[in-house]
């Protein structure tokens, strides 16, 4: 019986005791091999791993082991993300802190220490998981992004970018989390959306110098009206002026009927014109706050402008990748006359598209909102109020002043902070940026050299790169790589520090060599300004956590201050393998950092994985209780079942709905493979390995073996892991076990003179399967190999990955066997409908195509005496894919006698199994029955003895075990 857990423990122990992993991955002893560097995209160390993490681990391990077995030196280093908001938010909850003010009150030093505790230690849980699933990265020291060597590499990277003129400080609108009180990058915002309830209002902006005439604007964010700068229309669309209750309202013509229905009124159209005729029309503010007064003398403010195309949304949103085909990444007009009023209010300080349009027209920017998302004194009566809470106050104010045409509420999708889930705002802040313009063309050029698996990734990434904006790398938080920028408070001179040694030399006070280089320590270090001699203090921000992961190809090694030789040998990364959403995340930050510093893509190839959802296709969530945790899945299924399942069910880049019942199919297939091994072990005593002479079935299975190897190599190299898994398991289950072994059962019996050939063929097939399956299912493959060849001294991973032996491949023979399988299935179906057991021989089967020597295979597997080619009107028939098959279902007397013999052999063999006898043990057989039946049995006495391993047979001596066949009773014993 197959005990997967026992095998897993046994193989892990074998790897560890023999130091297999260390031997095969030793840097010095493998220097002459070509290298394969698959960079580990670091998961967050504080999270508990689920089956989605297992899938990614399996894919990476498949790549690594496949390349290892193809003669490459493989770098197995794992890594973990340790910085950023995920850790901070966990610590905030743990400590009961609700804001940055409370963190400051608690103490930044203590807060950072708590973050460090939360970030370290849990990697052991992950490393144990890696070992459980057979991922060899579990045997190596991981890189941790919180270590000093990693931080120093980050500082060096920033300094290199600064030297190239890419680093600058600027005041720009960015996404802002009012709870975390920090900026976020645009691609972080695409991670989390939720349906929220917001006001739904039509606002009337008074047209300047025109009595009771208004530009009607629709918005769901009344709070942004405080910062309104412009109104935008579509130049080539028709607009109309309508009358209602003595007022003139300007709207898009296409919105006439929808607004009449909404307001339940009938407008009187008094004028029609193109949108471009509105260009330059001036209007008055609807909120006369101090911020708006700043615009009074600005010639560009509070005018109507014409719409331009803007990129309104990215299709790479977390959790909606299954809809990627429908979500096309395109440019849209800023104004859409199919919704709202056809006029759009523009506040460049509070919207990404608004800011883009504002940049185009060089509009002023207002953003009277503080770090907590509350209005400043420039908003007058709204001062100190959180912007989202100000909505209702603003709506009431506008109503009182007759500036609301219609108001209601709407539930719509709104961006949330990717970690704390607070609603985000877009606001003007002073931040540090990395300019993309200097490297954008180079990134596009380098992308064309990268192999994307699947290939559509190249186009998606190209689109993302084309629209890349300057990277806001500063974060107003605590737990991360400190931004290595020191500024002189006297002359504003700026200096970027590139290493601890540099900081040590320039520090105004002596520094301990063991200092931890996080914010709480480096904030206290001042350096001397080289320009004016005054002290310089560090900018208090930390780096975007995506910067941590973007520098991983060298920072993971501590380069440039450590492991220079290792880095130079490994660079550049051969492959990265992560989820598809990393197009806008890790794949991008890697490309940005690599091109910025080394002027080339940091990776040669990218493999993109699909998300793992629950069985119903829902995103796994703790709150929904539908998360399948990694340890739960391993406990229920076993590591190899999981590994094969992820390389079997569907394409790696497609969404996968995790199903225990589907994984159980894989488990049954592994059992079939295991039973094949046991069959070989039972019959393999005393045989000499030889592949001569080969019969047709031997030639066929060896052809199938080598075709399988050929296909699997191609599938793995093209990231078609599911095809590789299916190909191997199909060969093991359908070809080897259910076809070949059925054909050769008689040939491998202990008394067969030709048993050496089929046993040799089975051994070769199993040995090659163990090697071919090894990267995908490491434990069962290793165990099969050990039983056949390794003797628990040499690992299957020390073997070369099989290459097809072309001389064995016979495509014509394989094609004939495919026909034969169809015919066999049809003939067996006729048997079943006629209730004739396969053990009972029949006289004739007719097939539509002459398969030559393969006709004998049809004869053996359908248990008929002869196979003919043609048609018949009198016999039972069944349609197959390749034509009609016929079968004579008559059980003639001589066939009935043979059937009795077959049933008797089966019953004796079953009894041997019950008594736990092996095939080599001999028995003395006694058989009794009526006279006619005994005569029939005597005809087959020699064959009975050979089949059941009997040294003698006594006919007519009563036994105690009863067998009933047809209307006869047989007694036997031994």
ROVOTOR-564829 format. One record per residue (C-alpha): residue in three letters; y, x, z. Coordinates in steps of 0.001 Angstrom, whole numbers, plus 500000, padded with zeros to 6 digits. Last residue first. Example, Ala and Ser with C-alpha at 12.3 -4.5 7.8 and 13.67 -1.06 7.14 Angstrom:
<atoms>
SER498940513670507140/ALA495500512300507800/
</atoms>
This chain:
<atoms>
UNK473939496404498795/UNK473871492592498415/UNK473393489927495773/UNK472709486230495341/UNK473355484478492045/UNK473847480737491495/UNK474107479136488070/UNK476056476141486719/UNK478902478231485223/UNK478984481243487520/UNK478417480866491274/UNK478189484044493350/UNK476596484170496819/UNK476433487213499056/UNK473296487277501261/UNK470939489109498920/UNK467445488235497778/UNK465230490703495956/UNK464497489518492436/UNK465968492505490606/UNK466257495709492579/UNK468992498011491275/UNK469229501697491917/UNK471819504422492190/UNK474597501837491862/UNK478173502871491022/UNK479429499389490105/UNK480021499888486367/UNK477160502340485722/UNK474607500246487609/UNK475759497073485876/UNK475607498787482481/UNK472032499845483130/UNK471054496345484327/UNK472680494497481393/UNK469533493033479826/UNK468132492556483345/UNK471027490158484121/UNK470005487778481348/UNK466385487799482500/UNK467562487224486061/UNK469530484166484907/UNK466452482614483303/UNK464268483274486371/UNK466661481822488923/UNK468702484287490935/UNK468303487440493025/UNK470087490803493013/UNK469775493859495251/UNK471929496967494669/UNK471512500372496248/UNK475030501830496431/UNK476762505065495504/UNK480149506218496849/UNK482350507868494203/UNK484527504823493592/UNK485638504651497216/UNK484257502089499649/UNK486625499997501755/UNK483979497350502569/UNK486246494687501132/UNK486803496887498101/UNK483051497209497533/UNK482772493413497791/UNK485407493000495102/UNK483520495457492894/UNK480314493435493370/UNK482107490184492439/UNK483678491741489319/UNK480352493156488180/UNK478735489721488645/UNK481509488000486699/UNK481122490462483830/UNK477308490004483723/UNK477727486213483747/UNK480189486526480881/UNK477695488650478981/UNK475133485860479288/UNK477731483304478166/UNK478463485415475107/UNK474791485366474158/UNK474816481565474607/UNK477949480943472547/UNK481232480237474340/UNK483155478595471502/UNK486883479311471771/UNK487202480876468301/UNK490751482219468268/UNK493600482151465748/UNK496906484017465527/UNK499946482851463548/UNK502810485128462427/UNK505002487999463612/UNK506979486345466411/UNK503868484442467454/UNK502527480969466650/UNK499275479904468333/UNK495962478718466894/UNK492646477140467814/UNK490087477595465033/UNK489099475296462143/UNK491852475847459589/UNK491729479621459626/UNK494053482411458449/UNK493867486123457651/UNK492870489383459304/UNK489750489640461428/UNK489166490906464941/UNK485594491072466251/UNK483731490834469531/UNK486614489435471543/UNK487862490586474935/UNK491599490009474308/UNK492574493506475428/UNK489612495254473772/UNK489781493440470415/UNK493554493774470137/UNK493149497506470806/UNK490462497664468112/UNK492916496172465604/UNK495059499246466330/UNK492785501199463976/UNK494214499302461021/UNK496911496855462066/UNK496053494251459425/UNK498610491482459777/UNK498084487744460388/UNK495545488000463241/UNK492169486297463556/UNK490097486376466738/UNK486329486087466800/UNK483365485924469200/UNK484556485413472709/UNK483856487491475814/UNK484397486004479278/UNK486501488312481414/UNK489656486836479863/UNK488774483486481409/UNK488441480484479078/UNK490558477516480230/UNK491248476460476603/UNK495014476582477217/UNK494542479955478875/UNK492421481333476038/UNK495040480198473492/UNK497710481972475549/UNK495534485093475582/UNK495462485002471767/UNK499254484668471559/UNK499878487507474016/UNK497419489721472169/UNK499141488968468857/UNK502556489879470292/UNK501169493045471874/UNK499491493991468578/UNK502727493658466637/UNK504432495974469140/UNK501391498262468867/UNK501876498423465103/UNK505506499443465611/UNK504475502184468025/UNK502006503503465454/UNK504709503521462778/UNK507137505319465097/UNK504702508146465836/UNK506263510521468382/UNK503818513151469633/UNK505154515973467445/UNK508672515214468677/UNK507944516433472183/UNK510913514731473851/UNK512752516805476431/UNK511941516339480093/UNK514531517191482750/UNK513650520716483774/UNK511721521083487004/UNK513261522358490222/UNK514318518787490875/UNK510654517765491080/UNK510533519977494142/UNK508106522868494733/UNK506077523303497921/UNK504999519771498814/UNK501883520057496583/UNK504296519986493648/UNK501995518896490829/UNK500478515405491006/UNK500963514317494591/UNK504299516128494823/UNK505513514611491556/UNK504727511080492710/UNK506538511732496011/UNK509593513223494290/UNK509823510293491910/UNK509479507783494759/UNK512325509491496634/UNK514801510309493865/UNK515041507023491998/UNK517729507497489316/UNK517868511287488965/UNK514061511475489419/UNK513073508820486853/UNK512593511310484024/UNK510861513854486250/UNK508463511391487885/UNK507932509716484517/UNK506887513074483032/UNK504305513558485776/UNK503054509981485466/UNK502660510243481694/UNK500956513633481861/UNK498588512409484558/UNK497736509294482561/UNK497047511375479440/UNK494856513785481384/UNK492946510842482849/UNK492540509403479337/UNK491209512754478058/UNK489001513739480994/UNK487095510432481039/UNK485205511145477801/UNK481687511331479290/UNK482226508094481259/UNK480175507919484438/UNK483110508022486840/UNK485020505345484903/UNK487999506681482937/UNK486860505398479517/UNK485980501938480838/UNK489496501417482171/UNK491057502857478998/UNK492528499702477420/UNK493697498146480668/UNK495297501473481622/UNK497192501580478336/UNK498558498047478361/UNK499606496723481754/UNK500035500049483502/UNK501329502484480898/UNK503166500296478418/UNK504377497312480445/UNK504991498754483910/UNK505777502455483490/UNK507323502121480029/UNK509379499098481036/UNK510460500897484206/UNK511679503925482235/UNK513471501918479545/UNK514964499489482069/UNK516488502282484125/UNK517837504112481073/UNK519256500909479617/UNK521018500149482904/UNK522367503696483024/UNK524173503358479730/UNK526586506107480766/UNK526364507742477319/UNK524545510827478622/UNK522199508605480600/UNK521306506448477587/UNK520692509390475243/UNK518396511162477674/UNK516625507879478382/UNK516039507235474691/UNK514372510592474053/UNK512272510340477213/UNK511165506822476232/UNK510301507967472709/UNK508282510750474302/UNK506305508432476535/UNK505840505847473775/UNK504343508504471503/UNK502083509655474332/UNK501074506020474892/UNK500293505548471182/UNK498329508760470725/UNK496172507896473694/UNK495635504329472422/UNK494598505664469008/UNK492092508101470462/UNK492960511681471295/UNK490410514523471114/UNK491803516605472772/UNK494549516205475363/UNK492776518143478070/UNK492980518460481866/UNK489478518886483238/UNK488048516135485432/UNK486264516232488760/UNK488146513650490831/UNK490845511695488982/UNK489449508190489391/UNK491033507123492696/UNK494126509288492255/UNK494792507806488811/UNK494528504269490119/UNK496786505233493023/UNK499427506497490604/UNK499174503298488598/UNK499472501290491815/UNK502717503141492571/UNK504136502227489172/UNK503175498595489742/UNK504775498708493190/UNK507962500111491662/UNK508007497091489339/UNK507633494730492294/UNK510601496359494011/UNK512653496030490835/UNK511974492293490807/UNK513031492250494494/UNK516464493491493376/UNK516875490251491442/UNK516140488247494605/UNK518534490396496669/UNK521337489599494232/UNK524622491473493887/UNK526813489892491223/UNK527694492868489044/UNK530920493115487071/UNK530436495334484044/UNK531153499066483831/UNK527650500153484865/UNK526033497851482282/UNK523655495330483836/UNK520560494959486025/UNK518800498316485702/UNK520700501306487051/UNK522094499448490100/UNK518610498027490728/UNK517052501484490330/UNK519146502870493175/UNK518734499810495360/UNK514942499843494948/UNK515007503586495592/UNK516874503204498883/UNK514683500514500407/UNK515012496763499988/UNK515770495041503276/UNK516848498054505341/UNK518752499630502454/UNK520593496342501820/UNK521521495929505494/UNK522615499563505727/UNK524976499164502772/UNK526616495987504002/UNK526460492858501865/UNK529800491174502496/UNK529741487371502260/UNK531224486495505650/UNK534270484892504037/UNK536591486734506436/UNK534688489975505921/UNK535212489658502176/UNK533059490251499119/UNK534759489073495936/UNK533014485980494614/UNK530564486112491698/UNK528097483695493277/UNK525670486493494232/UNK528446488495495883/UNK530644490885493926/UNK530081494511492903/UNK532977495713490763/UNK532441497530487481/UNK532286501312487188/UNK534324503549484903/UNK533108506971483781/UNK535812509520482948/UNK535313512763481035/UNK536933516172480691/UNK539022516113483860/UNK542209517800485114/UNK544084516935481904/UNK546228519874480903/UNK549565521477481685/UNK548192523039484889/UNK550768521746487386/UNK552256518568485931/UNK549265517892483662/UNK546854517995486586/UNK549093516024488966/UNK549766513180486521/UNK546184513087485276/UNK544787512944488801/UNK547324510297489852/UNK546357508240486779/UNK542583508395487233/UNK543154507656490914/UNK545253504534490574/UNK546267502674487424/UNK543022503485485630/UNK541455503394489099/UNK540989499652488566/UNK537875500449486525/UNK535889501717489502/UNK535040505405489936/UNK533307508287488149/UNK535114511554487492/UNK533537514109485180/UNK533698517742484108/UNK536500518733486459/UNK538330521775485120/UNK538004524103486773/UNK534731525002488529/UNK534734528770488016/UNK538400529205488738/UNK538115526969491785/UNK535156528890493206/UNK536887532239492722/UNK540108530975494333/UNK538207529639497350/UNK541263529541499640/UNK545062529782499343/UNK545413528282495857/UNK543221526286496326/UNK541842524697499492/UNK538696523569497670/UNK539418519852498034/UNK543052520710497232/UNK542017521926493774/UNK540436518886492110/UNK541818516642494919/UNK545497516850493890/UNK545630513194492776/UNK543823512043495925/UNK546546513219498285/UNK549252512045495850/UNK547705508587496109/UNK548502508739499839/UNK552210508721498943/UNK553742511716500684/UNK555409511597504092/UNK559071511046504830/UNK561135512806507521/UNK563083515114505217/UNK562683518389507075/UNK565589520076508776/UNK567699523012507615/UNK569696525197509985/UNK572981526811508943/UNK573146530127507080/UNK575250528792504229/UNK573154529433501127/UNK569827530705502484/UNK569624527822504926/UNK567578528898507958/UNK564500526829508846/UNK563894524052511365/UNK560507522950512691/UNK560346519833514891/UNK559476517536511995/UNK556550519886511285/UNK554764518903514482/UNK554864515091514540/UNK554667515007510742/UNK551297516721510387/UNK550658520414509935/UNK548472520954513003/UNK549481524275514517/UNK546669526809514832/UNK548715529815513732/UNK551291528980516415/UNK554825529100515036/UNK557706531303516201/UNK561125529569516055/UNK563755529541513298/UNK560979529034510750/UNK561347530950507486/UNK558331533234507800/UNK556112530549509304/UNK557120528046506639/UNK556141530506503912/UNK552845531205505634/UNK552237527460506018/UNK552582527013502276/UNK554816525704499469/UNK558075524858501231/UNK560644523022499108/UNK564290523883499808/UNK567398521742499383/UNK571018522718499992/UNK573006519824501431/UNK575789522213502539/UNK575869521399506267/UNK572837519205506900/UNK570657521661505011/UNK567606519898503595/UNK563930520794504043/UNK561336519294501706/UNK557601519616502298/UNK556891515835502341/UNK554489515597505275/UNK550921514845504183/UNK550040511507505731/UNK550195509432508893/UNK553785508654509844/UNK555572506258507514/UNK558663506067505333/UNK556751506957502180/UNK557974509285499466/UNK556137509739496171/UNK558049507305493948/UNK556502508210490602/UNK558844507898487632/UNK557618505216485252/UNK554443504982483196/UNK554597502493480313/UNK552957504704477714/UNK550522506032480322/UNK549164502546481097/UNK548694501772477424/UNK546864505083476931/UNK544685504294479952/UNK543635500989478450/UNK542961502588475072/UNK540858505408476561/UNK538966502984478816/UNK537705501145475723/UNK535284504054475202/UNK532981503146478081/UNK532805505874479258/UNK535986507718478310/UNK535741511232476870/UNK539096512921477409/UNK540774514756474528/UNK542968511775473569/UNK544101511536477184/UNK545525515048476894/UNK548024513972474211/UNK549125510945476213/UNK549523513128479302/UNK551502515648477253/UNK553811512914475969/UNK554405511682479516/UNK554940515132481063/UNK558705515728481245/UNK559466511994481216/UNK557381511283484316/UNK559920512438486874/UNK558543512780490380/UNK560581510722492815/UNK561961510970496311/UNK563484507781497685/UNK566801506125498575/UNK566288502376498644/UNK567172499291496598/UNK564862496386497216/UNK561825494564495830/UNK560127492484498487/UNK556517492359499572/UNK554768489562501450/UNK552725491077504321/UNK549055491753503517/UNK548796494766505899/UNK546892496915503378/UNK547850496248499747/UNK551158494736500833/UNK551367491329499192/UNK552455490258495718/UNK552966486520495051/UNK550920483964493111/UNK552343480449493207/UNK552523477311495348/UNK555715475388494550/UNK558298473592496651/UNK561070471194495680/UNK564720471327494668/UNK566779469900491826/UNK570345470259490479/UNK571556472346493404/UNK575159473576493395/UNK576825470633495104/UNK578249472741497937/UNK576134471065500599/UNK573055471527498413/UNK573802475222497935/UNK574035475753501707/UNK570776473854502285/UNK568998475994499684/UNK570412479177501215/UNK569235478235504706/UNK565767477358503359/UNK565443480715501579/UNK566693482755504542/UNK563198482806506043/UNK561962484787503047/UNK564862487210503430/UNK564380487868507135/UNK567667486926508859/UNK569781489637510464/UNK572924488763508455/UNK572666485490506531/UNK576202484312507414/UNK577673487519505904/UNK575245488973503344/UNK577090492299503473/UNK576244492393507204/UNK572649493288506265/UNK569897490803505326/UNK566468491342506806/UNK563467492886505036/UNK562712495129507997/UNK564076498181506171/UNK567410496494505482/UNK568548494119502721/UNK571974494062501025/UNK570506495020497618/UNK573058494893494815/UNK572768496857491559/UNK575457497211488895/UNK574452496624485276/UNK573885499428482779/UNK572698496950480100/UNK569275498578479671/UNK569094499678483296/UNK569777496094484365/UNK566983494839482109/UNK564526497228483752/UNK565874496327487192/UNK565390492629486506/UNK561846493307485284/UNK561058495182488515/UNK562856492654490742/UNK565244492780493682/UNK568102495180493078/UNK568412494226489424/UNK569172490586490383/UNK568987488573487141/UNK569095484775486958/UNK567110483378484052/UNK568183480674481627/UNK565526478650479765/UNK565735475941482417/UNK562374476632484046/UNK559591477257481534/UNK558998477334477768/UNK562318479087477210/UNK560801482357478430/UNK563453484928479207/UNK562556488551479973/UNK560618488499476733/UNK557036489655477016/UNK555445493022476328/UNK551674493149476351/UNK548699494007478511/UNK546145491341477664/UNK544520489374480455/UNK541826487364478671/UNK539483490297478193/UNK540231491612481690/UNK539078488403483365/UNK536194490067485249/UNK538746492668486318/UNK540413490030488468/UNK539580491409491913/UNK542112494222491927/UNK544611493735489125/UNK544421495894486049/UNK546058493504483586/UNK549575494762484156/UNK552438492330484137/UNK555938491695482797/UNK556364494568480392/UNK559881493755479236/UNK561282492580475888/UNK565054491948475934/UNK566996488779476761/UNK570681488424475933/UNK573343488709478599/UNK575529486100480325/UNK578140487548482648/UNK578444487962486394/UNK578991491734486425/UNK579763494088483550/UNK583541494206484034/UNK583208495072487750/UNK586338493894489581/UNK584731491024491482/UNK581365492734491846/UNK581935494055495375/UNK582842490468496364/UNK579196489545495758/UNK578020491772498609/UNK580666490258500872/UNK579249486754500420/UNK580492484053498047/UNK577091482548497290/UNK577038480541494036/UNK578867483327492240/UNK581254482351489418/UNK580507482574485701/UNK581446484617482646/UNK580220483965479105/UNK579502487351477477/UNK576607486160475340/UNK576503482372475202/UNK576658482286471395/UNK573530484486471373/UNK571601481567472861/UNK572146479527469730/UNK574193476324469810/UNK574002472554470457/UNK576694470345471984/UNK577134466976473681/UNK573554466005474513/UNK573560463048476928/UNK570830463490479487/UNK568513460678480571/UNK567277460878484158/UNK564000461026486075/UNK564881464511487352/UNK561505466015486402/UNK561082463850483320/UNK564594464650482097/UNK563929468314482892/UNK560735468380480830/UNK562507466551477980/UNK565466468924477716/UNK563628472200478394/UNK563079473014474701/UNK566833472756474126/UNK567482475528476632/UNK569957474513479360/UNK573738474295479867/UNK574966471509482152/UNK578188469522481825/UNK579079467374484816/UNK580371463792484907/UNK577159462368486326/UNK575017464125483695/UNK576255465563480408/UNK574297468022478276/UNK575156471367476676/UNK572318472644474535/UNK570535475918473803/UNK568563476888470722/UNK566583480141470765/UNK567456483380468922/UNK569518484957471718/UNK567218484206474642/UNK569331483812477764/UNK570056486016480790/UNK572281485438483821/UNK573797488463485565/UNK574486490190488884/UNK572750488050491513/UNK572307489848494829/UNK572743486888497199/UNK570796484837494653/UNK567768486969495606/UNK567212484795498711/UNK566631481744496502/UNK563317483221495312/UNK561524480496493324/UNK564239480371490668/UNK565598478151487850/UNK569085478609486438/UNK571475476000485071/UNK574744477399483693/UNK577441474966484800/UNK580531473144483580/UNK582583471055486011/UNK585921472456484796/UNK585701475591482696/UNK587598478756483665/UNK584444480550484840/UNK581168478667484326/UNK579867477377487672/UNK576259478483488368/UNK574087475399488954/UNK570766476174490633/UNK567401474604489782/UNK565031475119492694/UNK561373475667493547/UNK561153476893497131/UNK558079478976497984/UNK554493478319499118/UNK552200481335498758/UNK549101482065496667/UNK547979485634497195/UNK548193488933495371/UNK546845492342496296/UNK546077495496494375/UNK548753495212491700/UNK551314496345494271/UNK549755499788494627/UNK550336500335490910/UNK554061499742491337/UNK554403502357494038/UNK555153501307497600/UNK558207501885499779/UNK557958501740503534/UNK558827499479506420/UNK555151498717507226/UNK556201495148508030/UNK558955494786505430/UNK556722496249502697/UNK558944497473499878/UNK558537497564496141/UNK561174499832494718/UNK564801499496493642/UNK566315502897492967/UNK568459505376494843/UNK567376508845493790/UNK565970512126495039/UNK564453514517492523/UNK561243516411491818/UNK560263517156488211/UNK562375520255487640/UNK559449522535486857/UNK559920524443490097/UNK559812521100491916/UNK556416520336490377/UNK555087523685491609/UNK556609523009495029/UNK554917519626495258/UNK551562521199494383/UNK551991524006496933/UNK552769521415499602/UNK549648519456498697/UNK547511522599498775/UNK548934523248502245/UNK547985519729503331/UNK544430520266502114/UNK544070523571503975/UNK545551521918507077/UNK542876519216507157/UNK543872515554506817/UNK542517515160503270/UNK538961515805504433/UNK536627517810502194/UNK533014517173502986/UNK530524519784504240/UNK527318519377502272/UNK523927517692502782/UNK525118514120502162/UNK526294515164498711/UNK522584515039497856/UNK522631511265497493/UNK519109510212498515/UNK520110506743499716/UNK519560507636503365/UNK521200511054502940/UNK524373509431501628/UNK524268506875504446/UNK524096509695507003/UNK527113511282505342/UNK528949507966505570/UNK528272507576509286/UNK529188511240509844/UNK532499510578508055/UNK533292508317511006/UNK534238511348513069/UNK537802511779511945/UNK540243509186510635/UNK540426507046513771/UNK540967510072515992/UNK543638511376513613/UNK545405508021513606/UNK545379508026517427/UNK546929511501517407/UNK549569510263514963/UNK550468507403517303/UNK550647509719520326/UNK553064512053518599/UNK555085509143517169/UNK555586507638520612/UNK554957504101521823/UNK558674503339521352/UNK558593504749517825/UNK555490502694517098/UNK557184499595518552/UNK560168500145516278/UNK557802500587513339/UNK556455497100513973/UNK553666495030515546/UNK551806497370517861/UNK548742495985519646/UNK547195499429520032/UNK544058498610518005/UNK546071496554515551/UNK548529499413514995/UNK545612501871514737/UNK543983499825511994/UNK547303499537510193/UNK547864503290510326/UNK544401504076508968/UNK544762501772505953/UNK548429502793505583/UNK547777506393504633/UNK545649509398505413/UNK541941510213505759/UNK540545509916502250/UNK537050511391502251/UNK535200513998500207/UNK531738515024499057/UNK530919518499497667/UNK527884518617495360/UNK528986521248492835/UNK526202521389490242/UNK524909524531488526/UNK523526523281485235/UNK520023523672483808/UNK519293520180482563/UNK517689519230485875/UNK521027519844487596/UNK522815517761484953/UNK520539514791485642/UNK520846515372489360/UNK524634515286489297/UNK524993512309486966/UNK522451510260488908/UNK524155511228492174/UNK527504509993490921/UNK525972506699489806/UNK524168506253493117/UNK527292506900495178/UNK529259504352493145/UNK526548501727493610/UNK526267502500497324/UNK530008501955497780/UNK529653498510496214/UNK526722497865498540/UNK528943498180501621/UNK530228501188503568/UNK532162500626506800/UNK535758501782506418/UNK537354504616508406/UNK536443507330505886/UNK538409505777503075/UNK536547506658499888/UNK537264510009498208/UNK536779510288494465/UNK534107512993494420/UNK534787515427491615/UNK531812515912489307/UNK531789519615488499/UNK528955520771486249/UNK528631524523485780/UNK526795526635483179/UNK524229528852484891/UNK524681532577485535/UNK526273532093488933/UNK523355530108490356/UNK522392532562493127/UNK525974532877494349/UNK526983529201494477/UNK523797527858496058/UNK523127524362494696/UNK519374524487494016/UNK518555526416497180/UNK520749524261499396/UNK519160521049498133/UNK515590522317498455/UNK515974523708501973/UNK512162523564502314/UNK512419521836505689/UNK515361519657504611/UNK514005518520501268/UNK510554517867502773/UNK512055515910505697/UNK514023513768503269/UNK510818513278501290/UNK508838512081504332/UNK511585509780505534/UNK511921508173502094/UNK508138507898501680/UNK507766506176505046/UNK510568503779504160/UNK508975502946500808/UNK505566502017502174/UNK503457501261499088/UNK500000500000500000/
</atoms>
